Amino acid sequence: MKRLEGKIAFVTAAGGAIAGATARLFGAEGAAVACVDIAKENVEQTATDIIEAGGRAIPLVCDVTDEDSVKEAVAATVKEFGGLTTVFNAAAYRDPAAPALDIDVATFRKTLDVNVTGMFIVMQQAIPHMQKAGGGSIVNISSIYGARVAKNRPAYSASKAAVRLLTQSIAIDYAADNIRCNAILPGPIATSRLLITNNSFEAVAERHRPHLPAGRLGQPEEIARTALFLASDASSFTTGADHFVDGGYNAL
């Protein structure tokens, strides 16, 4: 039996590398997947990949910071698949790398709005349907930089730290509803986001090498496999926890 057979998943940022890999894996493991992203072309490709591989998926264009947009996307998911049991929250803002004095307040607010408030809105809209389903699992993407500070990333670090406690709060408040909520804290993963401020993946790996016992960058599929475990019934007694997928980065 597939590990997510009967599950209905709402995956944000599904047009991106990590959430895209997660959506595809969820589909391959039997979940019906609502692929959600603000970028129409990207999310349609993810949904198409799942369908062509024999799975069930729909693409949904949604701005997670807009309550009405999220409400409509969740409603469309429930209408198409008959419910909602699983959430993978990965939408994040590409904030600039700069110290506090070089970041305007609007950018700081936008980073927290997408990374934290958007995550809250998604969970707020999804949880009532998970309660109706008798429970479910929420997986939120934080970062190693939510556990330690990244130089020149005050907004990002603050937002990802907030994700960890928001995750724990949801886990505690809805445990009686059989709703679990966990966070994944990725280390440096080989995605296009890293190339915004770096020339190559090799340059990123070299820069991180003194702090990276694994000696390499992670792959989006490695985050997806952790998300699969947390979304599945195999993790039925796991909630409110941080899961570092970082090649040992945080252990140093």
DRENDO-1510 file (C-alpha; in Angstrom, 1 decimal, always signed):
<recs>
REC; n; res; u; v; w
REC; 1; MET; +0.0; +0.0; +0.0 .
REC; 2; LYS; +1.2; +3.5; -0.8 .
REC; 3; ARG; +2.1; +5.5; +2.2 .
REC; 4; LEU; -0.3; +8.4; +1.6 .
REC; 5; GLU; -3.2; +6.4; +0.2 .
REC; 6; GLY; -6.4; +8.2; +1.0 .
REC; 7; LYS; -4.7; +11.5; +2.0 .
REC; 8; ILE; -5.6; +14.8; +0.4 .
REC; 9; ALA; -2.7; +17.3; +0.5 .
REC; 10; PHE; -2.5; +21.1; +0.1 .
REC; 11; VAL; +1.1; +21.9; -0.9 .
REC; 12; THR; +2.1; +25.6; -1.1 .
REC; 13; ALA; +5.0; +26.8; -3.3 .
REC; 14; ALA; +4.4; +23.7; -5.3 .
REC; 15; GLY; +6.0; +25.4; -8.3 .
REC; 16; GLY; +9.3; +25.5; -6.6 .
REC; 17; ALA; +12.1; +23.0; -6.1 .
REC; 18; ILE; +11.5; +21.7; -2.5 .
REC; 19; ALA; +7.7; +21.9; -2.5 .
REC; 20; GLY; +7.6; +20.7; -6.1 .
REC; 21; ALA; +9.6; +17.6; -5.2 .
REC; 22; THR; +7.3; +17.1; -2.2 .
REC; 23; ALA; +4.1; +17.4; -4.2 .
REC; 24; ARG; +5.4; +14.9; -6.8 .
REC; 25; LEU; +6.4; +12.4; -4.0 .
REC; 26; PHE; +3.1; +12.8; -2.3 .
REC; 27; GLY; +1.3; +12.1; -5.6 .
REC; 28; ALA; +3.5; +9.1; -6.2 .
REC; 29; GLU; +2.6; +7.8; -2.7 .
REC; 30; GLY; -1.1; +7.9; -3.3 .
REC; 31; ALA; -2.2; +11.4; -2.1 .
REC; 32; ALA; -4.5; +13.6; -4.1 .
REC; 33; VAL; -2.5; +16.8; -4.3 .
REC; 34; ALA; -3.6; +20.4; -4.6 .
REC; 35; CYS; -0.5; +22.1; -6.1 .
REC; 36; VAL; -0.6; +25.7; -4.9 .
REC; 37; ASP; +1.6; +28.6; -6.0 .
REC; 38; ILE; +1.5; +32.2; -7.0 .
REC; 39; ALA; +3.3; +31.3; -10.3 .
REC; 40; LYS; +0.7; +29.8; -12.7 .
REC; 41; GLU; +3.1; +28.2; -15.2 .
REC; 42; ASN; +5.3; +26.6; -12.6 .
REC; 43; VAL; +2.4; +25.1; -10.6 .
REC; 44; GLU; +0.7; +23.8; -13.7 .
REC; 45; GLN; +3.9; +21.9; -14.6 .
REC; 46; THR; +4.0; +20.3; -11.2 .
REC; 47; ALA; +0.4; +19.1; -11.4 .
REC; 48; THR; +0.9; +17.8; -14.9 .
REC; 49; ASP; +3.9; +15.8; -13.8 .
REC; 50; ILE; +1.9; +14.2; -11.0 .
REC; 51; ILE; -1.0; +13.4; -13.4 .
REC; 52; GLU; +1.3; +12.0; -16.1 .
REC; 53; ALA; +2.9; +9.7; -13.4 .
REC; 54; GLY; -0.6; +8.3; -12.7 .
REC; 55; GLY; -1.5; +10.4; -9.7 .
REC; 56; ARG; -4.2; +12.9; -9.0 .
REC; 57; ALA; -3.5; +16.7; -8.8 .
REC; 58; ILE; -4.9; +20.1; -9.5 .
REC; 59; PRO; -3.0; +23.4; -10.0 .
REC; 60; LEU; -4.2; +26.3; -8.0 .
REC; 61; VAL; -2.9; +29.9; -8.3 .
REC; 62; CYS; -3.0; +31.4; -4.8 .
REC; 63; ASP; -1.4; +34.2; -2.8 .
REC; 64; VAL; -0.9; +32.9; +0.7 .
REC; 65; THR; -0.9; +36.4; +2.2 .
REC; 66; ASP; -4.5; +37.0; +0.9 .
REC; 67; GLU; -7.1; +35.4; +3.1 .
REC; 68; ASP; -9.7; +35.3; +0.4 .
REC; 69; SER; -7.3; +33.7; -2.1 .
REC; 70; VAL; -6.4; +31.0; +0.4 .
REC; 71; LYS; -10.0; +30.4; +1.3 .
REC; 72; GLU; -10.9; +29.9; -2.3 .
REC; 73; ALA; -7.9; +27.5; -2.9 .
REC; 74; VAL; -8.9; +25.4; +0.1 .
REC; 75; ALA; -12.5; +25.3; -1.0 .
REC; 76; ALA; -11.4; +24.2; -4.5 .
REC; 77; THR; -9.4; +21.4; -3.0 .
REC; 78; VAL; -12.2; +20.2; -0.9 .
REC; 79; LYS; -14.6; +20.4; -3.8 .
REC; 80; GLU; -12.3; +18.5; -6.1 .
REC; 81; PHE; -11.1; +15.8; -3.7 .
REC; 82; GLY; -13.8; +15.7; -1.0 .
REC; 83; GLY; -11.7; +16.9; +1.9 .
REC; 84; LEU; -8.3; +17.9; +3.2 .
REC; 85; THR; -6.0; +15.9; +5.5 .
REC; 86; THR; -2.5; +17.2; +4.9 .
REC; 87; VAL; -0.7; +20.5; +4.5 .
REC; 88; PHE; +2.8; +21.2; +3.4 .
REC; 89; ASN; +3.6; +24.9; +4.0 .
REC; 90; ALA; +6.6; +26.1; +2.1 .
REC; 91; ALA; +5.8; +29.6; +0.6 .
REC; 92; ALA; +8.6; +32.0; +1.3 .
REC; 93; TYR; +9.6; +35.5; +0.2 .
REC; 94; ARG; +13.0; +36.0; -1.6 .
REC; 95; ASP; +14.2; +38.8; +0.7 .
REC; 96; PRO; +17.5; +40.5; -0.1 .
REC; 97; ALA; +20.7; +39.7; +1.8 .
REC; 98; ALA; +21.5; +42.9; +3.8 .
REC; 99; PRO; +21.9; +44.0; +7.4 .
REC; 100; ALA; +19.1; +45.7; +9.3 .
REC; 101; LEU; +20.1; +49.3; +8.4 .
REC; 102; ASP; +20.0; +48.5; +4.7 .
REC; 103; ILE; +16.5; +46.9; +4.7 .
REC; 104; ASP; +13.4; +49.0; +4.4 .
REC; 105; VAL; +10.5; +48.3; +6.7 .
REC; 106; ALA; +8.3; +47.3; +3.8 .
REC; 107; THR; +10.7; +44.5; +2.9 .
REC; 108; PHE; +10.9; +43.3; +6.5 .
REC; 109; ARG; +7.1; +43.3; +6.7 .
REC; 110; LYS; +6.7; +41.5; +3.4 .
REC; 111; THR; +9.1; +38.7; +4.5 .
REC; 112; LEU; +7.1; +38.1; +7.7 .
REC; 113; ASP; +3.8; +38.4; +5.8 .
REC; 114; VAL; +4.7; +35.6; +3.4 .
REC; 115; ASN; +6.8; +33.4; +5.6 .
REC; 116; VAL; +4.7; +33.5; +8.8 .
REC; 117; THR; +1.3; +35.2; +8.3 .
REC; 118; GLY; +0.8; +33.3; +5.0 .
REC; 119; MET; +1.5; +30.0; +6.8 .
REC; 120; PHE; -0.9; +30.9; +9.6 .
REC; 121; ILE; -3.7; +31.8; +7.1 .
REC; 122; VAL; -3.2; +28.4; +5.3 .
REC; 123; MET; -3.4; +26.5; +8.5 .
REC; 124; GLN; -6.4; +28.5; +9.8 .
REC; 125; GLN; -8.3; +27.7; +6.6 .
REC; 126; ALA; -7.2; +24.0; +6.5 .
REC; 127; ILE; -7.7; +23.0; +10.1 .
REC; 128; PRO; -11.5; +22.9; +10.1 .
REC; 129; HIS; -11.5; +20.5; +7.2 .
REC; 130; MET; -8.8; +18.4; +9.0 .
REC; 131; GLN; -11.1; +18.3; +12.0 .
REC; 132; LYS; -13.9; +17.0; +9.9 .
REC; 133; ALA; -11.6; +14.3; +8.5 .
REC; 134; GLY; -10.8; +13.1; +12.0 .
REC; 135; GLY; -7.2; +14.5; +12.0 .
REC; 136; GLY; -4.3; +15.0; +9.7 .
REC; 137; SER; -0.7; +16.3; +9.5 .
REC; 138; ILE; +0.8; +19.7; +8.9 .
REC; 139; VAL; +4.4; +20.1; +7.8 .
REC; 140; ASN; +5.9; +23.6; +7.9 .
REC; 141; ILE; +9.2; +24.6; +6.4 .
REC; 142; SER; +11.4; +26.6; +8.7 .
REC; 143; SER; +15.2; +26.7; +8.2 .
REC; 144; ILE; +18.5; +26.1; +10.1 .
REC; 145; TYR; +18.5; +29.9; +10.1 .
REC; 146; GLY; +15.4; +29.8; +12.4 .
REC; 147; ALA; +17.6; +28.0; +14.9 .
REC; 148; ARG; +20.8; +30.1; +14.4 .
REC; 149; VAL; +21.3; +33.5; +12.8 .
REC; 150; ALA; +22.2; +34.0; +9.2 .
REC; 151; LYS; +24.5; +37.0; +8.5 .
REC; 152; ASN; +22.7; +39.8; +6.7 .
REC; 153; ARG; +19.3; +38.0; +6.9 .
REC; 154; PRO; +17.5; +39.6; +9.9 .
REC; 155; ALA; +14.0; +39.3; +8.4 .
REC; 156; TYR; +14.5; +35.8; +7.1 .
REC; 157; SER; +16.0; +34.5; +10.4 .
REC; 158; ALA; +13.2; +36.2; +12.5 .
REC; 159; SER; +10.5; +34.7; +10.2 .
REC; 160; LYS; +11.9; +31.2; +10.3 .
REC; 161; ALA; +12.3; +31.3; +14.1 .
REC; 162; ALA; +8.7; +32.3; +14.3 .
REC; 163; VAL; +7.6; +29.4; +12.2 .
REC; 164; ARG; +9.1; +27.0; +14.8 .
REC; 165; LEU; +7.0; +28.3; +17.6 .
REC; 166; LEU; +3.9; +28.7; +15.5 .
REC; 167; THR; +4.3; +25.1; +14.6 .
REC; 168; GLN; +4.5; +24.1; +18.2 .
REC; 169; SER; +1.5; +26.2; +19.1 .
REC; 170; ILE; -0.7; +24.5; +16.5 .
REC; 171; ALA; +0.6; +21.1; +17.6 .
REC; 172; ILE; -0.4; +21.8; +21.2 .
REC; 173; ASP; -3.7; +23.4; +20.5 .
REC; 174; TYR; -5.0; +20.8; +18.0 .
REC; 175; ALA; -3.5; +17.6; +19.4 .
REC; 176; ALA; -6.9; +16.6; +20.8 .
REC; 177; ASP; -8.3; +16.7; +17.2 .
REC; 178; ASN; -5.6; +14.2; +16.1 .
REC; 179; ILE; -3.9; +17.0; +14.1 .
REC; 180; ARG; -0.2; +16.9; +14.1 .
REC; 181; CYS; +2.1; +19.8; +13.2 .
REC; 182; ASN; +5.9; +19.5; +12.7 .
REC; 183; ALA; +8.6; +21.7; +11.2 .
REC; 184; ILE; +11.4; +20.8; +8.9 .
REC; 185; LEU; +14.6; +22.9; +9.1 .
REC; 186; PRO; +16.5; +22.5; +5.9 .
REC; 187; GLY; +20.2; +23.2; +5.6 .
REC; 188; PRO; +21.7; +24.5; +2.4 .
REC; 189; ILE; +19.7; +22.8; -0.4 .
REC; 190; ALA; +20.6; +22.9; -4.1 .
REC; 191; THR; +17.8; +25.1; -5.4 .
REC; 192; SER; +17.8; +28.3; -7.5 .
REC; 193; ARG; +17.3; +30.4; -4.4 .
REC; 194; LEU; +21.0; +29.8; -3.5 .
REC; 195; LEU; +22.1; +31.2; -6.8 .
REC; 196; ILE; +20.6; +34.6; -6.1 .
REC; 197; THR; +23.7; +35.6; -4.1 .
REC; 198; ASN; +26.1; +32.9; -5.3 .
REC; 199; ASN; +27.8; +32.1; -8.6 .
REC; 200; SER; +27.3; +28.3; -8.4 .
REC; 201; PHE; +26.2; +25.4; -6.2 .
REC; 202; GLU; +29.9; +24.5; -5.9 .
REC; 203; ALA; +30.7; +28.0; -4.5 .
REC; 204; VAL; +27.9; +27.6; -2.0 .
REC; 205; ALA; +29.1; +24.1; -0.9 .
REC; 206; GLU; +32.6; +25.5; -0.5 .
REC; 207; ARG; +31.5; +28.4; +1.6 .
REC; 208; HIS; +29.5; +26.2; +3.9 .
REC; 209; ARG; +32.0; +23.3; +4.0 .
REC; 210; PRO; +33.6; +24.3; +7.4 .
REC; 211; HIS; +30.1; +24.0; +9.0 .
REC; 212; LEU; +28.7; +21.1; +6.9 .
REC; 213; PRO; +29.9; +17.7; +8.1 .
REC; 214; ALA; +28.2; +16.0; +5.1 .
REC; 215; GLY; +30.4; +17.9; +2.8 .
REC; 216; ARG; +27.8; +18.6; +0.2 .
REC; 217; LEU; +24.5; +20.4; -0.4 .
REC; 218; GLY; +21.2; +18.7; +0.2 .
REC; 219; GLN; +18.8; +17.9; -2.6 .
REC; 220; PRO; +15.1; +18.9; -2.7 .
REC; 221; GLU; +14.1; +15.2; -2.7 .
REC; 222; GLU; +15.8; +14.7; +0.6 .
REC; 223; ILE; +13.5; +17.3; +2.2 .
REC; 224; ALA; +10.5; +15.7; +0.4 .
REC; 225; ARG; +11.3; +12.3; +1.9 .
REC; 226; THR; +11.3; +13.8; +5.4 .
REC; 227; ALA; +8.0; +15.5; +4.6 .
REC; 228; LEU; +6.6; +12.1; +3.4 .
REC; 229; PHE; +7.4; +10.5; +6.8 .
REC; 230; LEU; +5.8; +13.4; +8.7 .
REC; 231; ALA; +2.7; +13.4; +6.5 .
REC; 232; SER; +2.2; +9.6; +6.8 .
REC; 233; ASP; +0.8; +7.6; +9.6 .
REC; 234; ALA; +4.3; +6.2; +10.3 .
REC; 235; SER; +4.9; +9.4; +12.3 .
REC; 236; SER; +1.6; +9.2; +14.2 .
REC; 237; PHE; +3.2; +10.0; +17.6 .
REC; 238; THR; +5.4; +12.8; +16.2 .
REC; 239; THR; +4.1; +16.4; +16.7 .
REC; 240; GLY; +5.4; +19.8; +17.7 .
REC; 241; ALA; +9.0; +18.8; +16.7 .
REC; 242; ASP; +11.8; +20.4; +14.7 .
REC; 243; HIS; +13.4; +18.1; +12.1 .
REC; 244; PHE; +16.8; +19.2; +10.9 .
REC; 245; VAL; +17.6; +18.0; +7.4 .
REC; 246; ASP; +21.0; +19.8; +7.1 .
REC; 247; GLY; +23.9; +17.3; +6.7 .
REC; 248; GLY; +24.9; +17.9; +10.3 .
REC; 249; TYR; +25.1; +21.7; +10.0 .
REC; 250; ASN; +23.2; +22.5; +13.2 .
REC; 251; ALA; +25.2; +19.9; +15.2 .
REC; 252; LEU; +28.4; +21.9; +15.0 .
</recs>
